[in-house]
Every structure is written in structure tokens, then in C-alpha cells.
Amino acid sequence: MNLNTGLFQQQSLKLVMTKELSQAIALLQYSSLDLTKFLEEQMVENPLIELKTTDYISRSKKPKVSNETYINPIDYLDKKETSLYEHLLKQLSYVKLTNEEKIIAEYIIHSLDSNGYLYFSSDEIASELSVEPEKVEELVTFIQKLEPVGICARNLQECLLLQLQALPERNELAEIIIREHFALFAEKAWKEITKLIDVKLYDIQQVYDFIQTLQPRPGAVFQSNELQYIIPDIEIQVNNQIVSIKLQDSYYPKVSMNLQYYQHFLQEKDTKTKTYLQEKVDQCQWIIKSLEQRKTTLQNVMNEIVNRQLDFFIKGPDYLKPLVMSEIAEALEIHESTVSRAVKDKYVQTPYGVFEMKYFFSRMIPTTGDSDTSATQVKNVLKKLIEGENKQKPLSDQDIVTILKTEHGILVSRRTIAKYRDQLKIPSSSKRKRYGI
């Protein structure tokens, strides 16, 4: 051990993410309505912030909404409710954390989706914040202990385990089944489980009934039941097969600095007043800069989406191609999580209706031909097949698998069809059956 005293130079990596940068990341994922609410709150807190608002509800026409989005727009009603993020951040304020831990924790909370799931790995978050992955994982574990129980899980299995582990009286069998045999349990391959852990089918049925009482989407309790008016963030126009992109940023207030107020305080000689004034100036300038950065990011992401989904915008929804967010991130040389936040709760007005930005991302499905198709395309074909079926003899999932292969060259499993049906809110064939006279 070196006990020598003296002055030494040492290089080290420290967390450079500020509170402002953390808020900028949150600002990127705000919808137009959330952004408006945020700016109005900032105006109340900062006397230098001046907003020029527009009556976007009365000015704009209600957009045509595509059937594929399953959303019916209605007039937006402002409802003061605590959001999931506000609920978690409030709990965070009661706990003593270091500045670094607080920044990481807030970043993680803002990375959760509306259901309360965390789909970014600790390595990804650590990379963005320039910290150790172990530190991120430590804060993830901490947030998982907050309310609601099951929050910040990476998948359904972990979400259910967190809820089981939080029970006053632990259900050991349920924990074992969910932790070690979740796939078999979900597929109802219960006989396989009885061979592996020597339990009766009745016991597994009891576990299944109990699991049904848990919450698979912990964050859903904070979601408002009211439909909100959909304000497209981007408008796509097609003229003579030329696609143009226009950001609809006129819907939210324009931010500027109140120079008259600034000049008034600038004459003050009090040090505290000047310090306060400088903080508010910095905050106002940061918001203006962040809004420009948000606009640039949205523009770049949408440009790249259009480049890769050109046939969709020119020919229609039937020409949607497989696309994942990592492809956009790689092309723009940004992080995948940035793309994810950019498309979150954003809508695009197209000649075919209004679509969520995330609609244009769909995983690849193999076919018997030379080119692959997208999961979204498979869902579209699935929906049309069921709409045109004989309701007295509805198609089973296996029938649909066969038709997709023989008539459309699409290779999917029966389990995948069942999953897509569930996502489209289409009941099973037995529940679709209608009886004649």
C-alpha cells in the first residue's frame, strides 16, 4: 500500500449527466399534449419564460384515423391525475440518495413505458450515462421495491416474481413455477411441469388461478380511462410519388424569454437576486435549446423511417416492410433508446390516416418466397381472413397457419397466430362461432 503524501494527477470517469439533460431526455418522449403541459408548468415556475399559445383544438381539423391504430379521437379533456412517473418520483424524494444515484434513478423512471416495464438493459443505460452497469442494476433493484408492486420489471416473468416476492405470506410453489418453468406454465404444458417438480395438476391449477389475481401491467392503474384528442406530431404529404415531411410543432406553445422582466431584474444589485435571475435565464435558454433538439431528432428519425418505408407512404399500408429501431439508430448514429423515446406517444398524419410512429416498426416474418414480410402485415392478413370467414365454421388458428403458408407464403406458428389474435382483440374460433336456425 502506497502511503506517500503529495500532489498527484489522476484521470477518472464521473457522471456528467445533469438534471437539465435528464429533463431533456424526458422532454423528447413527451407527446404534444404532455409537452404543452410541461411548458405551462415551467412558465409558472420561471417568470422569464413567455409562452405564445395557440388554440390547437379549435384551429385544427380532426384527423382521419386509420383502422389499424384502433383509436377513435375525441376532444381532449384535461384531467389532473397523478401519472406513474410523478408517483414514482414522489416516492424517490422521500429517500436519501446521492446526486449520482438520484440522476440514475430518475433516468430509469423516465425510461419506463406506460405499463411500468423497463425495456432497456442496464448496459444500455450505463452507456448513455457513462456509469458502471452494476450501479444501474442497483438502482433498478431499488425502484422495483417502490409502489406499485411489480414496477420496473424487464418482462412479464420478472413482474410476476416481484409481486410474488412482496406477498406477506410467500407462495413457494408459485415462485418456483414462475421462476424456473415459466414458459411451460404459460403454454399450459402442465403435465411436463408435474414430471419436473413432482406436483399434481390440481396444485398447478391453483397456482394458475392465483396468478390471475396479480397485475401484469402495474403502471396501467395510472392510465386515464378517458380517450385523448390525437394531435399528429408529423404530417406526411405525397404528391406525384414525392413524399414531404412537415413537423406540426405549431400545436404547442412557442417559448421565448420575457426581456422586459429580465431588464427589470438586471438592474438589481442584490447578489441573491442576480443569482436567481441567472438560474432562470439558464433554464429558459435550456428549454429553448431542448425544444430545437427535440424537433431535429423527430425530423431525422421520421426522415429515416420514410426512406425505409417509402412504399408504405406511396402505395399504402399493405406495403409496410419489416423494420426495427436499431436500424434507424445505426443509420443516424444515435442510441436505440433515443429512437424509442422519439417515437413514444407520437402520431403521424398520412394520406391513409393517423398512425402511431411505432406502427412503422415491425419484426421480420419469414416467407416461402425471396422476400420476408413484417409482423404488421401478417396481422393485416389475419384480420382480413377472419372478417371473411364463415361464422358458422370459423377458422381455427391452425387453419389460419395453413392458409398463410399455402396462399400467402407466410411461415408462422399457431402460437404466433394466437398471440396476434390477442393483440388484435379477436376471440378464439369457439367464441367467434355463430349458430344458424
C-alpha positions in Angstrom: 0.0 0.0 0.0 1.4 3.4 -1.0 1.2 5.8 2.0 3.3 8.6 0.4 1.8 12.0 0.6 1.9 14.7 -2.1 0.1 16.1 -5.1 -0.8 13.7 -7.9 -2.8 13.9 -11.2 -5.4 11.2 -11.8 -7.9 10.7 -14.6 -11.3 9.3 -13.7 -14.8 8.9 -15.3 -17.6 10.7 -13.5 -21.3 11.0 -14.2 -21.7 14.1 -16.3 -25.4 13.9 -16.8 -27.1 17.0 -15.3 -30.7 17.4 -14.2 -31.2 19.5 -17.3 -30.0 16.7 -19.5 -32.2 14.2 -17.7 -35.2 16.5 -18.3 -34.2 16.9 -21.9 -34.4 13.1 -22.3 -37.9 13.2 -20.7 -38.9 16.1 -23.0 -38.1 14.1 -26.1 -40.6 11.4 -25.2 -43.4 13.8 -24.4 -46.4 13.9 -26.7 -47.6 17.3 -27.9 -50.2 17.5 -25.1 -47.7 16.5 -22.4 -45.2 18.9 -23.8 -47.7 21.7 -23.6 -48.5 20.8 -20.0 -44.8 20.8 -19.2 -44.2 24.2 -20.7 -47.1 25.7 -18.9 -45.7 24.3 -15.6 -42.3 25.8 -16.4 -43.9 29.2 -17.1 -45.5 29.2 -13.7 -42.1 28.4 -12.0 -40.0 30.7 -14.2 -41.1 34.4 -14.6 -38.7 34.8 -17.6 -40.5 32.1 -19.7 -43.0 33.6 -22.0 -45.4 31.3 -24.0 -47.3 32.2 -27.1 -50.1 29.7 -27.2 -52.5 28.6 -30.0 -55.9 27.2 -29.7 -54.9 23.9 -31.3 -58.1 22.1 -30.6 -60.4 24.6 -32.4 -57.9 25.5 -35.1 -57.2 22.0 -36.3 -59.4 19.6 -38.1 -60.0 16.3 -36.5 -57.6 13.9 -38.3 -58.8 10.8 -40.1 -57.6 7.9 -38.0 -56.6 4.6 -39.6 -58.4 1.4 -38.5 -55.0 -0.2 -37.9 -54.4 2.2 -35.0 -57.6 1.1 -33.2 -58.0 4.7 -31.8 -61.1 6.9 -32.1 -60.1 10.6 -31.5 -62.4 12.7 -29.3 -62.0 16.1 -27.8 -59.1 16.2 -25.3 -60.3 16.8 -21.7 -57.7 18.0 -19.3 -57.8 15.7 -16.2 -55.5 16.4 -13.3 -54.3 12.9 -12.3 -51.1 11.7 -10.9 -49.1 9.9 -13.6 -47.0 6.8 -13.0 -43.8 8.9 -13.3 -45.0 11.5 -10.8 -46.0 8.8 -8.4 -42.5 7.1 -8.6 -40.6 10.4 -8.5 -42.5 11.5 -5.4 -41.5 8.2 -3.6 -37.9 8.9 -4.7 -38.0 12.3 -3.0 -38.5 10.6 0.4 -35.4 8.5 0.1 -31.8 9.8 0.8 -29.8 9.2 -2.3 -26.5 10.7 -3.6 -26.8 13.1 -6.5 -25.4 10.4 -8.9 -27.9 7.8 -7.6 -30.8 10.3 -7.9 -29.9 11.1 -11.6 -29.7 7.5 -12.5 -32.9 6.6 -10.7 -34.8 9.5 -12.4 -33.4 8.4 -15.8 -34.6 4.8 -15.2 -38.1 6.0 -14.2 -38.4 8.2 -17.3 -37.3 5.1 -19.3 -40.4 3.0 -18.2 -43.2 2.5 -20.6 -46.8 3.3 -19.7 -47.3 -0.2 -18.3 -44.3 0.2 -16.0 -41.9 -2.0 -17.8 -38.2 -1.3 -18.4 -37.1 -2.5 -21.8 -33.6 -1.0 -21.8 -30.8 -3.1 -20.4 -28.5 -1.9 -17.6 -25.7 -1.9 -20.1 -27.6 0.4 -22.4 -28.5 2.9 -19.6 -24.9 2.7 -18.2 -23.6 3.5 -21.7 -25.8 6.6 -22.0 -24.9 7.9 -18.5 -21.2 6.9 -18.5 -21.6 4.9 -15.3 -21.0 1.3 -14.3 -23.7 -1.2 -15.2 -23.6 -2.5 -11.6 -24.7 0.9 -10.4 -27.6 1.0 -12.8 -28.7 -2.5 -11.8 -28.5 -1.5 -8.1 -30.9 1.4 -8.8 -33.2 -0.8 -10.9 -33.5 -3.1 -7.9 -34.2 -0.2 -5.7 -37.0 1.1 -7.9 -38.5 -2.4 -8.1 -39.2 -2.0 -4.4 -41.4 1.1 -4.9 -45.1 1.1 -5.4 -46.9 -0.2 -7.4 -45.5 -3.7 -6.8 -44.1 -5.2 -10.0 -42.8 -1.9 -11.4 -39.6 -1.7 -13.4 -39.6 -5.3 -14.5 -37.9 -6.3 -17.7 -40.6 -8.8 -18.7 -43.8 -10.4 -17.5 -42.0 -13.2 -15.7 -40.0 -10.8 -13.6 -43.1 -8.6 -13.0 -45.0 -11.6 -11.6 -42.0 -12.7 -9.5 -41.7 -9.3 -7.9 -45.3 -9.4 -6.9 -45.0 -12.9 -5.5 -41.9 -12.0 -3.5 -43.7 -9.0 -2.0 -46.5 -11.1 -0.5 -46.8 -11.2 3.3 -47.1 -14.9 3.0 -44.9 -16.3 0.3 -46.3 -18.8 -2.2 -43.2 -21.0 -2.7 -44.8 -23.2 -5.4 -45.9 -20.3 -7.4 -42.4 -18.7 -7.2 -40.7 -21.9 -8.3 -43.1 -22.4 -11.3 -42.8 -18.8 -12.4 -39.0 -18.6 -11.9 -38.0 -22.0 -13.3 -40.8 -23.2 -15.6 -42.5 -20.0 -16.8 -42.6 -21.0 -20.5 -44.2 -24.3 -19.8 -46.6 -22.7 -17.4 -47.6 -20.1 -19.9 -48.1 -22.6 -22.7 -50.2 -24.8 -20.3 -47.8 -27.7 -20.7 -48.6 -28.5 -17.1 -48.0 -32.3 -17.4 -44.4 -31.5 -18.2 -44.1 -29.5 -15.0 -45.6 -32.3 -12.9 -42.8 -34.5 -14.1 -40.1 -31.9 -13.3 -41.1 -30.9 -9.8 -43.4 -33.8 -8.6 -46.6 -31.9 -8.1 -50.2 -32.6 -9.0 -52.1 -30.9 -11.9 -54.5 -29.6 -9.3 -51.7 -27.8 -7.5 -50.7 -26.1 -10.7 -54.3 -25.1 -11.4 -54.3 -23.5 -8.0 -51.2 -21.6 -8.9 -52.7 -20.5 -12.2 -55.9 -19.2 -10.5 -53.8 -17.3 -8.1 -51.5 -15.8 -10.8 -54.7 -14.4 -12.4 -55.2 -12.2 -9.4 -51.8 -10.4 -10.0 -51.3 -7.3 -12.1 -49.5 -8.0 -15.4 -49.3 -4.2 -16.1 -48.5 -2.4 -12.9 -48.4 1.0 -14.5 -51.9 0.6 -16.1 -53.6 1.8 -12.9 -52.3 5.3 -13.6 -53.6 5.4 -17.1 -56.6 7.6 -17.6 -59.7 5.8 -19.0 -60.5 8.9 -21.0 -59.6 9.0 -24.6 -57.5 12.0 -25.6 -57.7 14.1 -28.7 -55.0 12.9 -31.1 -52.7 15.7 -32.3 -50.4 14.5 -35.1 -46.8 15.5 -34.4 -45.8 15.0 -38.1 -47.7 15.3 -41.4 -46.8 13.3 -44.4 -47.9 14.5 -47.8 -47.4 12.7 -51.1 -47.6 14.5 -54.5 -46.6 12.7 -57.7 -44.8 10.0 -55.6 -42.7 12.6 -53.8 -43.0 12.4 -50.1 -42.7 15.5 -48.0 -42.4 15.7 -44.2 -43.8 18.6 -42.0 -43.4 18.8 -38.3 -46.6 20.0 -36.7 -44.9 22.0 -33.9 -47.4 24.8 -34.1 -49.7 22.8 -31.8 -47.7 23.5 -28.7 -46.7 27.0 -27.3 -43.7 28.9 -28.6 -41.2 29.7 -25.9 -39.3 33.0 -25.6 -37.7 35.0 -22.9 -39.6 37.9 -21.3 -37.0 40.6 -22.0 -38.9 43.3 -20.1 -38.9 41.2 -17.0 -35.3 40.4 -17.5 -34.2 44.0 -17.9 -36.2 45.0 -14.7 -34.3 42.5 -12.6 -31.0 43.1 -14.3 -30.9 46.5 -12.5 -31.0 44.8 -9.1 -27.7 45.0 -7.1 -28.6 42.2 -4.7 -26.3 39.2 -5.2 -29.1 36.6 -4.4 -31.4 38.3 -6.9 -28.8 38.2 -9.6 -28.0 34.6 -8.9 -31.7 33.7 -9.1 -32.0 35.7 -12.3 -29.1 33.8 -13.9 -30.6 30.5 -12.9 -33.9 31.4 -14.6 -32.1 32.7 -17.7 -30.2 29.4 -18.0 -33.4 27.4 -17.5 -35.2 29.4 -20.2 -32.3 29.0 -22.7 -32.1 25.3 -22.0 -35.8 24.8 -22.7 -35.5 26.7 -26.0 -32.4 24.6 -27.0 -34.0 21.3 -25.9 -37.1 22.1 -28.0 -34.9 22.6 -31.1 -33.1 19.4 -30.3 -36.4 17.5 -29.9 -37.5 18.9 -33.3 -34.3 17.9 -35.0 -34.4 14.4 -33.6 -38.0 13.9 -34.6 -37.3 15.2 -38.1 -34.2 12.9 -38.5 -36.0 9.8 -37.2 -39.1 10.4 -39.4 -36.9 11.1 -42.5 -35.2 7.7 -42.0 -38.5 5.9 -41.4 -39.8 7.4 -44.7 -36.6 6.3 -46.5 -37.1 2.8 -45.4 -40.9 2.6 -45.7 -41.3 4.6 -48.9 -43.7 2.0 -50.4 -46.0 2.4 -47.5 -46.4 6.1 -47.9 -46.7 5.9 -51.7 -48.7 2.7 -52.2 -50.4 2.1 -48.8 -50.4 0.1 -45.6 -50.2 -3.2 -47.4 -46.6 -2.4 -48.3 -45.2 -2.0 -44.8 -41.8 -3.6 -44.5 -40.0 -5.2 -41.6 -38.1 -2.6 -39.6 -36.5 -2.4 -36.1 -35.4 0.6 -34.2 -31.8 -0.4 -34.1 -31.6 0.1 -37.9 -32.8 3.7 -37.5 -30.4 4.2 -34.6 -27.4 2.8 -36.6 -28.2 5.0 -39.6 -28.5 8.2 -37.6 -25.6 7.2 -35.3 -27.7 7.7 -32.2 -28.6 5.3 -29.3 -31.6 2.9 -29.9 -33.2 4.2 -26.7 -33.2 7.7 -28.3 -35.2 6.4 -31.2 -37.6 4.6 -28.8 -38.2 7.9 -26.9 -38.6 9.9 -30.1 -41.4 7.7 -31.4 -43.1 7.3 -28.0 -46.7 8.7 -27.9 -46.1 10.4 -31.3 -48.5 10.3 -34.2 -48.1 10.7 -37.9 -50.8 12.1 -40.3 -50.5 10.2 -43.6 -52.8 10.0 -46.7 -54.1 6.7 -45.2 -54.9 8.0 -41.8 -53.2 8.7 -38.5 -50.6 6.1 -37.3 -48.5 5.9 -34.2 -44.8 6.3 -35.1 -44.1 3.0 -33.5 -46.5 1.4 -36.0 -43.8 1.6 -38.7 -41.6 -0.8 -36.7 -42.4 -4.4 -37.1 -40.2 -7.5 -36.8 -39.4 -9.8 -39.7 -41.5 -12.8 -40.6 -40.0 -15.5 -42.9 -41.9 -16.5 -46.1 -41.5 -19.2 -48.7 -40.6 -16.5 -51.3 -37.5 -14.4 -51.8 -38.5 -11.6 -49.5 -39.7 -11.5 -45.9 -42.7 -9.8 -44.6 -43.5 -7.9 -41.4 -45.5 -8.8 -38.3 -47.8 -5.9 -39.0 -48.5 -7.3 -42.5 -49.3 -10.7 -41.0 -51.8 -9.1 -38.6 -53.4 -7.3 -41.5 -53.9 -10.6 -43.5 -55.0 -12.4 -40.3 -57.7 -9.7 -39.7 -59.0 -9.9 -43.3 -59.1 -13.7 -43.2 -61.3 -13.7 -40.0 -63.5 -10.9 -41.4 -64.3 -13.0 -44.4 -64.6 -16.4 -42.7 -67.8 -18.5 -42.4 -69.0 -17.5 -39.0 -70.8 -20.9 -38.6 -67.4 -22.6 -39.2 -64.8 -20.1 -38.1 -61.1 -20.7 -38.9 -59.0 -22.3 -36.2 -55.5 -20.9 -35.5 -54.1 -24.0 -37.3 -56.4 -23.3 -40.3 -55.0 -19.8 -40.5 -51.4 -21.1 -40.2 -52.1 -23.4 -43.2 -53.8 -20.6 -45.3 -51.0 -18.2 -44.6 -48.4 -20.7 -45.8 -50.2 -22.1 -48.9 -51.9 -18.9 -50.1 -49.6 -16.1 -48.9 -46.3 -17.9 -48.4 -46.1 -16.7 -44.8 -44.4 -19.0 -42.3 -45.7 -18.6 -38.7 -46.6 -20.9 -35.8 -50.0 -21.5 -34.3 -48.8 -19.9 -31.1 -47.8 -16.7 -33.0 -51.3 -16.5 -34.6 -52.8 -16.9 -31.1 -50.6 -14.0 -29.9 -51.6 -11.8 -32.8 -55.3 -12.5 -32.3 -54.9 -11.5 -28.7 -53.2 -8.2 -29.7 -55.9 -7.5 -32.2 -58.6 -8.3 -29.6 -60.0 -11.1 -31.7 -61.5 -14.0 -29.8 -60.8 -17.7 -30.4 -62.7 -19.7 -33.1 -65.0 -21.2 -30.5 -66.1 -17.8 -29.3 -66.5 -16.5 -32.8 -68.8 -19.3 -33.9 -72.4 -18.3 -34.7 -75.3 -20.8 -34.9 -77.9 -20.8 -37.6 -81.6 -21.5 -37.3 
